[in-house]
Amino acid sequence: MLSLLLVIFLLWLFFKLGIGLIKIFGFLIMVGLIFIFCAYLLIPFLAIIGIGSLIWALVR
């Protein structure tokens, strides 16, 4: 219930500030794309780098 009230308040605030729904949805889509990039590409790449550096430290 509290989250629903928060969403209603934020929508009211955005309309008062003159920020349209297209900008809000565009922002949410961009945040989603950044999250997908970080979750599926960046984190495994950092894990591979970490494992490689551990193996390099053990071999050296």
N, C-alpha and C positions, 0 to 999 in steps of 0.2 A: 504494500500500500504506500509505503514511504517512497519507494522508487517511482511509482506512478505519479505521485505528487511532485517529485523532483523533475520528471520528464515534462509534466504540464507547466511547471514553473520555468524550466529552461526554454520551452517553446514560446511561452509568453514573453520572456526576456529577449529572445532572439527577434521576435516580431517588433517589440518596442525599440530595439536597437537598429532595426531596419535590415537585419540579416535574413535573407529569404531561404525558403526550403531547399532550393537548388544548391545554394552554397553549403547548407548543413549536410545534405546528402552527399555532395561532392567531397566534403571534409571527411565524412564517415567512410566513404569508399577509399579515399587516399589512406586513411588510418588502417583500414583492412588490408590494403595492398602492402603497406609497409610491414604490418604484422606478419602477413604470409611470407614476405621476403625474408624477414628475420627468422621466422620459425622453420622454414623449409630450406633455406639456402645458407644463411649466415651462421646459424648455430652448428649445423653439421660441419661446415668448413672450419670453424674455430675448433671443433672437437678433433678433426683430422690433424690440424696444425698442432694441437696440444699433445695428441698421441705421438705424432712424429717427433716433436721436441723431446718427449720422454724417452722414446727409443734412441734418439741421437745422444741424449745424456747417458743412457745406460751403455751404449756401444763405445762412446768416447771415454 
